[in-house]
């Protein structure tokens, strides 16, 4: 690993003495490169354009006393060297433009030179990992010593600098906005979750578990976490995404952990495996609950020890990756059934976030519609928009009981794509929305019919014509009412079961009357239900 120092040129401390006399003076930047136990491979020297001649002298002196050190000069504009906002912004711009390689280089941030404002800003940028290194401070020798001075590494204590906490808040807000894809989401629970995830993404390298239904956005969120971490210098490798539901048997072991040539029939070439590919980067295991128990055991070892054994190999390989897992399954239930290892679950759920469905955060429908429209427009290089009536109709449907959104944001993406494709002149009209509503209702009713059924046969209680006029939602509700009445000894008891929450908000808890009203609507009595 190379050692790289980032340092501001000391316009006063590094400008001491003239000609050869300067070598009798302590100069912090020169002194740092003269330390016997600190070999600096490269010095990134931040200079003001007005100090170019001094920078050239310092560079020449470093090359004379430490020829192994490469000096690179970077001109930065400290127009207001005592203004926190100006200096911080200047150094932040440098950190964002610099190509850090933490897998190959160790970074030291020199805080002896520059104004006190600049030194504090270097503290802050190092703490937030914009400068992914350690702090180093140099000091002059004692009066009776002819040494080159000393240096020390410093632990950060940012409690003294709360006055610029607003800068951190701004960075935090930028991070959360990025994780939300730039969408101005309104759901309070979702927003709190994203704010928490932003902090964890920057500060922790431990595994993250994303839970939630299919189509809730787990894959997209994992990609944004990766980009945020990479932007902040937390990792250098690539993002490797694996859908565990597609992995079975030997192919699963080979895909994840790799194999040697001849490890099994058909293994004609060596394969490194996806875990090796993710070295230095981030591995996203989508649908991790679908992995077999053997793969789970090897994955646990790879997470804990950063080592694993490819198929057919007699020597372990190493891979240092960060892990995000995704699942729409209840992993605790899978553990209880023996389908998922408890020790693996314990290891991957240090940071667990459950993404709500679109229906659970329906207040975010409108901004997500705008997001999908904009995405489609960029993809097709076109201008797409709703007319006012069409947008109101689509939103009204989406918020209604008919708007099931069983596929969550995938349903929304597909719906917007269909409507945008059918536009003439880039305007989504009411007619297009009407057609799309029919498509969605049919799609969801077919999906419900395939995947579920009412909890009991309601044909015993209602005639065929009545049932045909009922939505599936209404049939399901009626089924629950019948089951509650069958269990209860009276309509009052059935009401207490059915209205266990809403009854507490009413001045008079006439549960029997509420049940009777519902049953009368369908032309059936409590006594008839008990007798069937």
C-alpha positions in Angstrom: 0.0 0.0 0.0 1.3 3.4 -1.0 1.3 6.3 1.5 -0.2 9.5 0.2 -0.3 12.8 2.1 -2.7 15.6 1.3 -1.4 18.9 2.6 -2.0 22.6 2.2 1.1 24.6 1.4 2.1 26.7 4.5 2.6 30.2 3.1 4.2 31.3 6.4 5.7 28.1 8.0 7.0 26.7 4.7 8.5 30.1 3.7 11.3 30.4 6.3 14.8 31.6 5.5 16.3 32.3 2.1 18.7 30.3 -0.1 20.6 27.7 1.8 19.7 29.3 5.1 16.2 27.8 4.8 17.6 24.4 5.6 18.4 25.6 9.2 14.7 26.4 9.8 11.8 24.0 10.6 9.4 23.8 7.8 6.4 21.4 8.4 5.9 20.2 4.9 9.6 19.5 4.3 10.0 18.0 7.8 7.1 15.5 7.2 9.1 14.1 4.2 12.3 13.8 6.3 10.9 11.4 8.9 12.8 8.1 8.9 9.9 5.9 9.8 7.4 7.6 7.5 7.9 6.9 3.8 5.7 9.2 1.7 5.2 7.9 -1.8 3.2 10.9 -3.0 2.4 14.4 -1.7 -0.7 16.1 -2.9 0.1 19.8 -2.3 -2.8 22.2 -2.3 -1.5 25.7 -3.3 -2.9 29.2 -4.0 -1.9 30.5 -7.4 -0.3 33.5 -5.7 2.2 31.1 -4.0 3.4 29.3 -7.1 7.1 30.3 -6.6 7.1 29.1 -3.0 5.4 25.8 -4.0 8.2 25.2 -6.6 10.9 25.8 -4.0 9.2 23.4 -1.6 8.8 20.8 -4.3 12.5 21.0 -5.2 13.5 20.7 -1.6 11.4 17.6 -1.1 12.9 16.0 -4.2 16.3 16.7 -2.8 15.7 15.3 0.7 13.2 12.6 -0.2 13.6 11.6 -3.9 11.2 8.7 -3.5 8.3 11.2 -2.9 6.3 12.4 -5.9 4.9 15.9 -5.4 1.7 16.9 -7.3 0.6 20.5 -7.1 -3.1 21.4 -7.1 -4.2 25.0 -7.4 -7.1 25.8 -5.1 -8.7 29.2 -4.7 -8.8 30.3 -1.0 -10.2 33.7 -1.9 -11.6 34.1 1.7 -9.2 32.0 3.8 -10.9 32.9 7.1 -14.5 32.2 5.9 -15.7 28.8 7.0 -18.2 28.4 4.2 -15.8 29.4 1.5 -12.9 27.3 2.6 -15.1 24.2 3.3 -16.7 24.5 -0.1 -13.3 24.7 -1.8 -11.9 21.7 0.0 -15.1 19.8 -0.5 -14.8 20.4 -4.3 -11.3 19.1 -4.2 -12.3 15.9 -2.3 -15.1 15.2 -4.8 -12.9 15.6 -7.8 -10.0 13.5 -6.5 -9.7 9.9 -7.6 -9.2 8.1 -4.2 -8.0 4.5 -4.4 -8.3 3.2 -0.7 -7.8 -0.4 -1.8 -4.3 0.5 -3.0 -3.3 3.7 -1.0 -3.3 4.9 2.6 -4.1 8.6 3.0 -2.8 11.0 5.6 -4.4 14.5 5.9 -1.8 17.0 7.1 -3.4 19.6 9.4 -0.3 21.7 10.5 -0.3 24.1 7.7 -3.0 26.4 6.4 -5.3 28.7 8.4 -7.1 27.4 11.5 -10.3 27.5 9.4 -8.7 25.2 6.8 -7.5 22.9 9.5 -10.9 22.5 11.0 -12.4 21.9 7.6 -9.9 19.2 7.0 -11.1 17.7 10.3 -14.7 17.7 9.1 -14.0 16.3 5.7 -12.0 13.5 7.1 -14.7 12.6 9.7 -17.4 12.5 6.9 -15.1 10.3 4.8 -14.9 12.8 2.0 -11.2 12.5 2.6 -10.9 8.8 3.5 -7.8 8.9 5.6 -6.2 9.6 9.0 -5.0 13.0 10.3 -1.3 13.7 10.8 0.2 16.7 12.6 3.8 17.7 12.6 5.6 19.7 15.2 9.1 21.4 15.4 12.0 20.0 17.4 12.9 21.2 20.8 15.3 24.1 21.1 18.3 22.0 22.0 17.6 19.4 19.2 18.8 19.4 15.6 16.2 16.8 14.6 13.6 17.3 11.8 10.8 17.5 14.3 8.1 15.0 15.2 4.7 13.8 13.8 1.7 12.1 15.3 -1.6 10.7 14.2 -4.7 12.3 15.8 -8.1 10.9 16.8 -10.9 13.2 15.8 -13.1 15.0 18.3 -15.7 17.0 16.5 -17.7 18.0 19.6 -15.9 21.4 19.5 -17.1 22.2 16.0 -20.9 22.0 16.4 -21.2 25.5 14.9 -20.9 24.2 11.4 -23.3 21.2 12.0 -25.5 22.8 9.3 -23.0 21.6 6.7 -23.5 18.0 7.9 -27.2 18.5 7.7 -26.9 19.6 4.1 -24.8 16.6 3.2 -27.3 14.3 5.0 -30.2 15.9 3.1 -28.3 15.4 -0.2 -27.7 11.8 0.7 -31.3 11.0 1.6 -32.6 12.8 -1.5 -30.3 10.6 -3.6 -31.4 7.4 -1.9 -35.0 8.4 -2.7 -34.1 8.9 -6.4 -34.8 12.6 -6.1 -38.5 11.9 -5.4 -40.1 14.2 -2.9 -41.7 11.4 -0.9 -44.4 12.3 1.7 -44.8 9.1 3.7 -43.3 9.9 7.1 -42.3 6.4 8.0 -40.5 5.8 4.7 -38.7 9.2 5.0 -37.5 8.3 8.5 -36.2 4.9 7.3 -34.3 6.5 4.4 -32.8 9.2 6.7 -31.5 6.4 9.0 -30.2 4.3 6.1 -28.2 7.3 4.8 -26.3 7.5 8.0 -25.7 3.7 8.1 -24.6 3.7 4.5 -21.8 6.2 5.3 -20.8 5.1 8.7 -21.1 1.3 8.7 -19.7 -1.5 6.5 -21.8 -4.1 8.2 -24.4 -6.1 6.2 -27.8 -4.5 5.5 -31.0 -6.4 5.1 -33.8 -4.9 2.9 -37.2 -6.5 3.4 -40.5 -5.9 1.7 -42.9 -7.1 -1.0 -41.9 -7.7 -4.6 -41.7 -4.5 -6.5 -41.2 -2.3 -3.4 -37.9 -1.0 -4.7 -35.3 -3.1 -2.9 -33.0 -3.5 -5.9 -33.1 0.2 -6.8 -32.4 1.2 -3.2 -29.4 -1.2 -3.0 -28.0 0.4 -6.2 -28.3 3.8 -4.7 -26.6 2.8 -1.4 -23.8 1.4 -3.5 -23.4 4.7 -5.5 -23.6 6.8 -2.3 -20.9 4.7 -0.6 -18.7 4.8 -3.6 -19.1 8.6 -3.9 -18.0 9.0 -0.3 -14.9 6.8 -0.8 -16.2 3.8 1.2 -15.5 1.3 -1.5 -13.8 1.1 -4.9 -15.0 -2.2 -6.4 -18.1 -2.8 -8.5 -21.7 -3.6 -7.6 -22.5 -7.3 -8.1 -26.2 -8.2 -8.1 -27.4 -11.8 -7.7 -31.0 -13.1 -7.9 -30.8 -16.0 -5.5 -34.1 -17.4 -6.8 -32.4 -18.3 -10.0 -29.6 -20.3 -8.3 -30.0 -24.1 -7.7 -27.7 -27.0 -6.8 -24.2 -27.1 -8.1 -24.9 -24.1 -10.3 -25.6 -22.0 -7.2 -22.3 -23.0 -5.5 -20.4 -22.4 -8.8 -22.0 -19.0 -9.5 -21.5 -17.7 -6.0 -18.1 -19.2 -5.0 -16.6 -20.2 -8.3 -15.1 -23.5 -9.3 -11.9 -25.1 -10.6 -11.7 -26.7 -14.0 -13.0 -30.3 -13.8 -14.8 -29.7 -10.5 -17.9 -31.3 -11.9 -19.3 -32.5 -15.3 -19.3 -29.6 -17.7 -16.8 -27.5 -15.7 -14.4 -27.1 -18.7 -13.1 -23.7 -17.5 -12.2 -22.2 -14.2 -14.8 -19.7 -12.8 -13.9 -17.1 -10.2 -17.5 -16.7 -8.9 -19.5 -13.6 -8.0 -18.1 -13.2 -4.5 -14.7 -12.8 -5.9 -16.0 -10.4 -8.5 -17.4 -8.3 -5.6 -14.0 -8.0 -3.9 -13.6 -4.4 -2.8 -17.2 -3.6 -3.8 -20.7 -4.4 -2.8 -22.6 -7.7 -3.2 -26.4 -7.5 -3.4 -28.1 -10.9 -2.8 -31.7 -10.4 -3.8 -34.2 -13.0 -2.5 -31.5 -14.4 -0.2 -34.3 -16.5 1.4 -34.2 -18.8 -1.7 -30.6 -19.9 -1.1 -30.1 -23.5 -0.1 -28.7 -24.5 3.3 -25.3 -25.5 1.9 -24.9 -22.1 0.2 -26.0 -20.4 3.3 -23.3 -22.1 5.4 -20.5 -21.0 2.9 -21.9 -17.5 2.7 -21.8 -17.2 6.5 -18.1 -18.1 6.4 -17.4 -15.7 3.6 -19.1 -12.8 5.5 -17.3 -13.5 8.8 -13.9 -14.5 7.6 -13.8 -13.0 4.1 -12.7 -16.4 2.9 -14.4 -19.4 1.1 -13.5 -22.5 -0.8 -14.5 -22.7 -4.5 -15.8 -26.0 -5.8 -13.0 -28.4 -6.6 -10.4 -26.2 -5.0 -8.0 -27.2 -2.2 -7.0 -23.6 -1.3 -9.3 -20.9 0.1 -9.7 -17.6 -1.7 -10.4 -14.2 -0.1 -12.9 -11.5 -1.0 -13.5 -8.4 1.1 -17.0 -7.3 0.0 -19.8 -5.3 1.6 -23.2 -7.1 1.7 -26.8 -6.0 1.1 -29.4 -8.7 1.2 -33.0 -8.5 -0.1 -36.0 -10.7 0.6 -39.8 -10.7 0.4 -40.0 -13.7 2.7 -40.3 -13.8 6.5 -36.8 -15.1 7.3 -37.6 -15.7 11.0 -40.5 -18.0 10.0 -38.1 -19.7 7.5 -35.7 -20.2 10.4 -38.4 -21.8 12.5 -39.2 -24.2 9.6 -35.6 -25.1 9.2 -35.3 -23.5 5.8 -32.9 -20.7 6.8 -29.9 -20.7 9.1 -30.4 -18.8 12.3 -26.7 -17.9 12.6 -26.8 -16.4 9.1 -29.9 -14.4 9.8 -28.3 -13.0 13.0 -25.2 -12.0 10.9 -27.1 -10.2 8.1 -29.8 -8.4 10.0 -27.7 -6.0 12.0 -29.3 -3.2 10.0 -32.8 -4.2 8.8 -35.1 -2.0 6.8 -38.7 -3.0 5.7 -39.8 -1.2 2.6 -43.5 -0.5 2.5 -45.7 -1.4 -0.4 -47.0 1.3 -2.7 -50.5 0.8 -1.2 -49.0 1.4 2.3 -47.5 4.7 1.2 -50.2 5.7 -1.3 -49.6 9.4 -0.5 -46.4 9.0 -2.6 -48.3 8.0 -5.7 -48.3 11.5 -7.2 -44.6 12.2 -6.9 -43.8 8.7 -8.2 -46.0 9.2 -11.2 -44.0 12.4 -12.0 -40.8 10.4 -11.5 -41.9 7.7 -13.9 -43.0 10.2 -16.5 -39.7 12.0 -16.4 -37.8 8.7 -16.6 -39.7 7.6 -19.6 -39.2 11.0 -21.3 -35.5 10.9 -20.8 -35.3 7.3 -22.0 -37.2 8.1 -25.2 -36.0 11.7 -25.6 -39.6 12.9 -25.8 -42.0 15.2 -23.9 -44.8 13.4 -22.0 -47.4 14.8 -19.7 -51.0 14.2 -18.5 -53.8 16.6 -19.3 -55.4 17.8 -16.1 -58.6 15.7 -16.2 -56.6 12.5 -17.1 -54.2 13.0 -14.2 -57.0 13.6 -11.7 -58.8 10.5 -12.9 -55.7 8.3 -12.7 -54.8 9.6 -9.2 -58.4 9.0 -8.0 -58.3 5.5 -9.3 -54.9 4.8 -7.8 -56.1 6.0 -4.3 -59.4 4.1 -4.5 -60.1 0.6 -3.2 -59.7 -0.7 -6.8 -56.1 0.5 -6.8 -54.6 -2.6 -5.4 -51.1 -2.1 -6.8 -50.2 -5.8 -6.1 -47.0 -5.4 -8.1 -46.2 -2.1 -6.3 -43.9 0.2 -8.2 -43.4 -2.3 -11.0 -47.1 -2.0 -11.7 -46.8 1.8 -11.7 -43.7 1.8 -14.0 -45.4 -0.6 -16.5 -48.7 1.4 -16.4 -47.0 4.8 -17.1 -44.9 3.1 -19.9 -48.1 1.8 -21.6 -49.9 5.1 -21.4 -46.9 7.1 -22.5 -46.4 4.8 -25.5 -50.0 5.3 -26.6 -49.9 9.1 -26.6 -50.4 11.3 -29.6 -48.4 14.5 -29.3 -47.0 13.5 -25.9 -50.3 14.0 -24.0 -51.9 11.3 -21.9 -55.7 11.8 -22.2 -58.7 10.6 -20.3 -59.4 8.0 -22.9 -55.9 6.5 -22.5 -56.4 6.5 -18.7 -59.8 4.8 -19.0 -58.2 2.0 -21.1 -55.4 1.6 -18.6 -57.7 1.4 -15.6 -59.5 -1.5 -17.3 -56.2 -3.2 -18.0 -55.1 -2.8 -14.4 -58.4 -4.0 -12.9 -58.4 -7.1 -15.1 -54.7 -7.8 -14.3 -55.2 -7.5 -10.6 -58.5 -9.5 -10.5 -56.7 -12.4 -12.4 -53.8 -12.2 -10.0 -56.0 -12.4 -7.0 -58.0 -15.3 -8.5 -54.8 -17.3 -9.0 -53.1 -16.6 -5.7 -56.0 -16.5 -3.2 -59.6 -17.3 -2.6 -62.2 -16.2 0.0 -61.7 -17.9 3.3 -65.0 -19.8 3.0 -67.7 -20.6 0.4 -70.0 -17.6 0.4 -72.4 -19.3 -2.1 -74.0 -20.9 0.9 -75.2 -17.4 2.1 -75.7 -15.4 -1.1 -77.2 -16.2 -4.5 -75.0 -16.3 -7.6 -76.3 -13.0 -9.1 -75.5 -11.1 -5.9 -71.9 -12.5 -5.8 -71.3 -11.7 -9.4 -72.0 -8.0 -8.6 -69.5 -7.9 -5.8 -65.9 -6.9 -6.1 -63.4 -9.5 -4.8 -62.6 -7.0 -2.0 -66.3 -7.0 -1.0 -66.5 -10.8 -1.1 -63.4 -11.1 1.1 -65.0 -8.7 3.6 -68.3 -10.6 3.6 -66.3 -13.8 4.2 -64.7 -12.3 7.3 -68.1 -11.1 8.6 -69.6 -14.6 8.2 -66.7 -16.2 10.0 -66.9 -13.8 12.9 -70.6 -14.4 13.3 -70.0 -18.2 13.2 -67.6 -17.9 16.1 -69.6 -15.5 18.2 -72.5 -16.3 20.5 -74.3 -13.0 19.7 -74.3 -10.1 17.3 -72.7 -8.0 20.0 -69.8 -10.4 20.4 -69.4 -10.5 16.6 -69.3 -6.7 16.6 -66.6 -6.6 19.2 -64.5 -8.9 17.1 -65.1 -7.0 13.8 -64.9 -3.4 15.2 -62.2 -3.9 17.9 -60.5 -0.6 17.1 -63.2 1.7 15.7 -65.7 1.0 18.4 -63.4 2.7 21.0 -63.8 6.0 19.2 -67.6 6.0 19.3 -69.6 7.5 22.0 -72.0 4.6 22.0 -70.7 1.1 21.3 -73.9 -0.4 19.7 -72.0 -3.3 18.1 -75.1 -5.4 17.5 -76.7 -2.6 15.4 -73.6 -2.3 13.2 -73.5 -6.0 12.5 -77.3 -6.1 11.8 -77.0 -3.2 9.3 -74.3 -5.1 7.3 -76.2 -8.4 7.3 -79.5 -6.6 6.3 -77.7 -5.2 3.3 -77.2 -8.7 2.0 -80.6 -10.0 3.1 -79.4 -12.4 5.7 -79.8 -12.6 9.5 -77.5 -13.6 12.3 -79.8 -16.6 13.1 -79.6 -17.9 9.5 -75.8 -17.8 9.6 -75.7 -19.8 12.9 -78.0 -22.4 11.3 -76.1 -22.9 8.1 
